[in-house]
Amino acid sequence: MERLLKSTPSATNTVLLDLYQGGTVNLMGMAYYERYGRFRDLNERLHKAGVVSEFAYGLASLAAKRVSGQLPNSGDVILVQPRWT
């Protein structure tokens, strides 16, 4: 899909929004569960207790920021790396 968009920029109008932004949102969710998994391992070692069963699900969304109803930067998406402290 990325090759298609690079070769014909007007193809963005034909690609579904879910497919166009799906990769970024998927990475957001995977990063959350990766960090959660590291915390869970540390937490189990600290409290000397283990999880027997677990169920989890997640929802991630990516939306454009609008200023006075208009998209800044001509609608270009600038991904910002969050800082984890």
Secondary structure, DSSP 8 states (H G I E B T S, - for coil): -HHHHHH-GGGGGTS-HHHHHHHHHHHHHHHHHHHHHHHHHHHHHHHT---S--------------BTTB-GGGG----------
